[in-house]
Amino acid sequence: MDLQGTLHSISQGIALIGVVIIAWGIARATIIIILVEIRDLRRRHLPLSRLLLRQQLGSSLLLGLEFLIAADVIRTVLQPTLQEIAVLGGIVAVRTVIGYVLHKEMKEDRQMLAEARRSLEISSDR
């Protein structure tokens, strides 16, 4: 197998890992949200559960996107035409914006989780 074929196989493998990470995160989040909603019927810490779920799903999405970007970079090394580089730039830009927005939302959620935990600790101390 030549170098180009090897790099193509590597990029496909890396892309597959990214897709598996995202799919696993979504499958896991689906199961958890069903359990959370069942718990909602009993009214137990629902906002905290949803925030934790968003954190976990966001982490899976961000990690999967990083793998997909790496696969795109390797693919572009194989065909370094101006068109391929422009397409890669567009893909990386879009995924970077998505990653930034996800990261920002996750940071806000972490702050809300910390505040909620502090308020639960204060109320349990009383």
C-alpha positions as CSV (number, residue, x, y, z in Angstrom):
1,M,0.0,0.0,0.0
2,D,1.4,3.4,-0.9
3,L,1.6,6.4,1.3
4,Q,-1.4,8.1,-0.2
5,G,-3.6,5.0,0.4
6,T,-2.3,4.7,3.9
7,L,-3.1,8.4,4.7
8,H,-6.6,8.0,3.2
9,S,-7.2,4.9,5.4
10,I,-6.0,6.8,8.4
11,S,-8.2,9.8,7.7
12,Q,-11.2,7.5,7.2
13,G,-10.4,5.8,10.5
14,I,-10.1,9.1,12.3
15,A,-13.4,10.4,10.8
16,L,-15.1,7.1,11.9
17,I,-13.8,7.6,15.4
18,G,-15.3,11.1,15.4
19,V,-18.7,9.8,14.2
20,V,-18.7,7.0,16.7
21,I,-17.9,9.5,19.5
22,I,-20.8,11.7,18.5
23,A,-23.2,8.8,18.0
24,W,-22.3,7.3,21.3
25,G,-22.8,10.6,23.0
26,I,-26.2,11.0,21.4
27,A,-27.3,7.4,22.2
28,R,-26.2,7.9,25.8
29,A,-27.9,11.3,26.1
30,T,-31.1,9.7,24.7
31,I,-31.2,7.1,27.4
32,I,-30.3,9.5,30.1
33,I,-33.0,12.0,29.0
34,I,-35.6,9.3,29.1
35,L,-34.5,8.5,32.7
36,V,-34.5,12.2,33.6
37,E,-38.0,12.7,32.2
38,I,-39.2,9.7,34.2
39,R,-37.6,11.2,37.2
40,D,-39.4,14.5,36.3
41,L,-42.6,12.8,37.2
42,R,-41.3,12.5,40.7
43,R,-39.8,16.1,40.7
44,R,-36.3,15.3,41.8
45,H,-33.5,17.7,40.8
46,L,-34.6,18.0,37.2
47,P,-32.7,21.2,36.3
48,L,-29.4,19.8,37.6
49,S,-29.9,16.5,35.7
50,R,-30.6,18.4,32.5
51,L,-27.6,20.6,32.9
52,L,-25.4,17.6,33.5
53,L,-26.8,15.9,30.4
54,R,-26.0,19.0,28.3
55,Q,-22.5,19.0,29.6
56,Q,-22.0,15.3,28.7
57,L,-23.5,15.7,25.3
58,G,-21.6,18.9,24.6
59,S,-18.3,17.2,25.5
60,S,-19.1,14.3,23.1
61,L,-19.9,16.7,20.3
62,L,-16.8,18.8,20.8
63,L,-14.5,15.7,20.9
64,G,-16.2,14.2,17.9
65,L,-15.8,17.5,16.0
66,E,-12.1,17.6,16.8
67,F,-11.6,14.1,15.3
68,L,-13.6,15.1,12.2
69,I,-11.4,18.2,11.7
70,A,-8.3,16.1,12.0
71,A,-9.6,13.7,9.4
72,D,-10.3,16.7,7.0
73,V,-6.8,18.0,7.5
74,I,-5.3,14.7,6.6
75,R,-7.6,14.4,3.6
76,T,-6.5,17.8,2.4
77,V,-2.8,16.8,2.6
78,L,-3.6,14.1,0.1
79,Q,-5.1,16.5,-2.4
80,P,-3.7,20.0,-1.7
81,T,-5.5,21.9,-4.5
82,L,-6.7,25.4,-3.8
83,Q,-10.3,24.2,-4.0
84,E,-9.6,21.5,-1.4
85,I,-7.8,24.0,0.9
86,A,-10.7,26.4,0.5
87,V,-13.2,23.7,1.3
88,L,-11.1,22.6,4.4
89,G,-11.0,26.2,5.5
90,G,-14.7,26.5,5.3
91,I,-15.3,23.3,7.1
92,V,-12.8,24.2,9.9
93,A,-14.4,27.6,10.2
94,V,-17.9,26.3,10.6
95,R,-16.8,23.5,13.0
96,T,-14.7,26.0,15.0
97,V,-17.7,28.4,15.3
98,I,-19.9,25.4,16.4
99,G,-17.2,24.3,18.9
100,Y,-16.9,27.8,20.3
101,V,-20.6,28.2,20.8
102,L,-20.8,24.8,22.4
103,H,-17.9,25.6,24.6
104,K,-19.5,28.9,25.7
105,E,-22.8,27.2,26.4
106,M,-21.1,24.5,28.4
107,K,-19.2,27.1,30.4
108,E,-22.5,28.9,31.3
109,D,-24.0,25.5,32.2
110,R,-21.1,24.7,34.5
111,Q,-21.6,28.1,36.3
112,M,-25.3,27.4,36.7
113,L,-24.5,23.9,38.0
114,A,-22.0,25.3,40.5
115,E,-24.6,27.8,41.7
116,A,-27.3,25.2,42.0
117,R,-25.0,22.9,43.9
118,R,-24.1,25.7,46.3
119,S,-27.8,26.5,46.9
120,L,-28.5,22.8,47.5
121,E,-25.6,22.7,50.0
122,I,-26.9,25.8,51.8
123,S,-30.4,24.5,52.0
124,S,-29.3,21.1,53.3
125,D,-27.2,22.8,56.0
126,R,-30.2,24.5,57.4
